[in-house]
Amino acid sequence: MNNDEIRTGEELGQKLLQSVKEMKAGKVGCVHRIEVSPIVEVRNKTGFSLAKLAELFGVSEHTIKDWEQGRKEPNGAAHSLLKIAKMRPEVLREIFC
């Protein structure tokens, strides 16, 4: 029975009960992993807002958004600074906060 075949509350209840039994038995239906961009990872690790990160890099917030969404890639010094931020976010916080 797939989700399209569930037509009554009783069928839904049976499906949910079966799912709970499978979870208790250690069966995993599916695992979703969401890969975040390195820029988002840096923002999360440093705790910097979009505006703060843009100020730090000397670029517009629009540019940071483009980097986050993969429309553009940072280059040169920005790329190097991102590597440092990713590996040692506390360094950026110490210097720029």
C-alpha positions as CSV (number, residue, x, y, z in Angstrom):
1,M,0.0,0.0,0.0
2,N,1.6,3.4,-0.9
3,N,0.4,6.8,0.2
4,D,-1.8,7.2,-2.9
5,E,-3.7,4.0,-1.9
6,I,-4.7,5.2,1.6
7,R,-8.4,6.1,1.4
8,T,-9.7,5.8,5.0
9,G,-8.7,6.8,8.4
10,E,-8.4,3.1,9.4
11,E,-6.0,2.5,6.5
12,L,-3.9,5.5,7.6
13,G,-3.9,4.2,11.1
14,Q,-2.7,0.8,10.0
15,K,0.0,2.4,7.9
16,L,1.2,4.5,10.8
17,L,1.2,1.6,13.1
18,Q,3.3,-0.4,10.6
19,S,5.7,2.5,10.4
20,V,6.1,2.6,14.1
21,K,6.8,-1.1,14.3
22,E,9.4,-0.8,11.6
23,M,11.1,2.1,13.4
24,K,11.2,0.1,16.7
25,A,12.7,-2.8,14.8
26,G,15.5,-0.5,13.6
27,K,14.4,-0.3,10.0
28,V,15.0,3.2,8.5
29,G,12.7,4.1,5.7
30,C,14.9,6.8,4.2
31,V,17.4,9.4,5.3
32,H,17.6,12.8,3.8
33,R,20.8,14.8,4.0
34,I,20.8,18.4,3.0
35,E,24.2,19.7,1.8
36,V,24.7,23.3,2.7
37,S,27.0,25.6,0.8
38,P,30.4,26.5,2.4
39,I,29.2,30.1,2.8
40,V,26.2,29.0,4.8
41,E,28.4,26.7,6.9
42,V,30.7,29.7,7.6
43,R,27.8,31.9,8.6
44,N,26.5,29.2,10.9
45,K,29.9,28.5,12.5
46,T,30.8,32.2,13.0
47,G,27.3,33.3,13.9
48,F,27.7,36.3,11.5
49,S,24.6,37.7,9.8
50,L,24.5,38.1,6.1
51,A,25.2,41.8,6.5
52,K,28.1,41.2,8.8
53,L,29.7,38.7,6.5
54,A,29.2,41.0,3.5
55,E,30.9,43.8,5.5
56,L,33.8,41.5,6.5
57,F,34.4,40.5,2.9
58,G,33.8,44.0,1.5
59,V,31.1,42.8,-0.9
60,S,27.3,43.4,-1.1
61,E,24.8,41.2,0.6
62,H,23.6,40.3,-2.9
63,T,27.0,38.8,-3.6
64,I,26.9,36.7,-0.4
65,K,23.5,35.4,-1.4
66,D,24.9,34.5,-4.9
67,W,27.7,32.6,-3.2
68,E,25.3,30.8,-0.9
69,Q,23.0,29.8,-3.7
70,G,25.9,28.7,-6.0
71,R,25.3,31.4,-8.6
72,K,28.8,32.7,-8.1
73,E,32.0,31.5,-6.6
74,P,34.2,33.5,-4.3
75,N,37.7,33.9,-5.6
76,G,41.1,35.2,-4.5
77,A,41.3,36.6,-0.9
78,A,37.6,35.8,-0.3
79,H,38.2,32.2,-1.1
80,S,41.2,32.0,1.3
81,L,39.3,33.8,4.1
82,L,36.4,31.4,3.7
83,K,38.8,28.5,4.2
84,I,40.1,30.0,7.4
85,A,36.6,30.8,8.6
86,K,35.5,27.2,7.9
87,M,38.4,25.7,9.8
88,R,38.8,28.3,12.5
89,P,35.6,30.4,12.9
90,E,36.7,31.6,16.3
91,V,39.6,33.5,14.6
92,L,37.1,35.6,12.6
93,R,34.9,36.2,15.6
94,E,38.0,37.3,17.6
95,I,39.2,39.7,15.0
96,F,36.0,41.1,13.7
97,C,33.7,41.2,16.7
